[in-house]
Amino acid sequence: MEQGFFDVVGGATRRRYRVQYGSVANVQEIDFEGKSGSILCFAPEGYLVPGDIMLAQKIALEADELAALAVATRVAPIVRGSIRSL
């Protein structure tokens, strides 16, 4: 994780996600062309350090992607200082 993120392939849809260092709104959908998409916000309950949250997000996306997406909140990505609509 030298770059501050790692990519994950969803277990159900095979979509790619980029999990960035952090614990809030740190998962971004990546399309098949490598372009950034929606930002997702979901995390395990309780207080955990960012690395543990990121690991839980990775496992959730690989093992039960659809359940993770069902509880995730979608956040519009910020583009050039403004919010892009979804």
C-alpha positions as CSV (number, residue, x, y, z in Angstrom):
1,M,0.0,0.0,0.0
2,E,2.9,2.3,-0.8
3,Q,0.6,4.6,-2.8
4,G,-2.0,5.0,0.0
5,F,-4.6,2.7,-1.7
6,F,-5.2,-0.7,-3.0
7,D,-7.7,-2.1,-5.6
8,V,-10.2,-4.8,-4.9
9,V,-12.4,-6.9,-7.3
10,G,-15.9,-7.4,-6.1
11,G,-16.8,-11.1,-5.5
12,A,-20.3,-10.9,-7.2
13,T,-20.0,-8.3,-10.0
14,R,-16.3,-8.4,-10.7
15,R,-16.3,-4.5,-10.5
16,R,-13.1,-2.9,-9.3
17,Y,-13.0,-0.7,-6.2
18,R,-10.1,1.5,-4.9
19,V,-9.8,1.5,-1.2
20,Q,-7.9,4.6,-0.1
21,Y,-6.3,5.2,3.3
22,G,-8.9,6.4,5.7
23,S,-12.1,5.4,7.3
24,V,-14.9,7.6,5.8
25,A,-15.9,7.8,2.2
26,N,-12.7,6.1,1.2
27,V,-13.9,3.4,-1.3
28,Q,-14.3,4.5,-5.0
29,E,-15.7,2.5,-7.8
30,I,-13.4,2.2,-10.8
31,D,-14.9,1.4,-14.2
32,F,-13.5,-1.1,-16.7
33,E,-11.6,1.8,-18.4
34,G,-9.9,2.8,-15.2
35,K,-12.0,5.9,-14.6
36,S,-13.2,6.9,-11.2
37,G,-16.9,6.5,-10.3
38,S,-19.0,6.9,-7.2
39,I,-17.5,7.1,-3.8
40,L,-18.9,4.6,-1.3
41,C,-19.1,5.0,2.5
42,F,-19.4,1.9,4.6
43,A,-17.5,0.6,7.5
44,P,-17.7,-2.0,10.3
45,E,-19.3,-1.0,13.6
46,G,-17.2,0.2,16.5
47,Y,-14.0,2.1,16.7
48,L,-11.2,0.7,14.6
49,V,-8.0,2.2,13.2
50,P,-8.0,3.0,9.4
51,G,-6.0,0.0,8.4
52,D,-8.4,-2.4,10.1
53,I,-11.4,-0.6,8.5
54,M,-9.8,-0.9,5.1
55,L,-9.2,-4.6,5.6
56,A,-12.8,-5.1,6.6
57,Q,-13.9,-3.2,3.5
58,K,-11.7,-5.4,1.3
59,I,-13.0,-8.6,2.8
60,A,-16.7,-7.4,2.5
61,L,-16.3,-6.5,-1.1
62,E,-14.6,-9.8,-2.0
63,A,-16.8,-12.1,0.2
64,D,-20.3,-10.4,0.1
65,E,-20.1,-7.5,-2.3
66,L,-23.9,-7.1,-2.7
67,A,-24.5,-6.9,1.0
68,A,-21.7,-4.3,1.3
69,L,-23.3,-2.2,-1.5
70,A,-26.7,-2.5,0.1
71,V,-25.5,-0.7,3.3
72,A,-23.1,1.7,1.6
73,T,-24.0,5.3,1.1
74,R,-23.0,6.7,-2.3
75,V,-21.3,10.1,-2.3
76,A,-20.9,12.2,-5.5
77,P,-17.2,12.5,-6.3
78,I,-15.7,16.0,-6.2
79,V,-14.4,17.1,-9.6
80,R,-12.3,20.3,-10.0
81,G,-13.7,21.9,-6.9
82,S,-17.4,21.2,-7.6
83,I,-19.7,18.3,-6.9
84,R,-20.6,16.2,-9.9
85,S,-24.1,14.8,-9.9
86,L,-24.5,11.0,-10.1
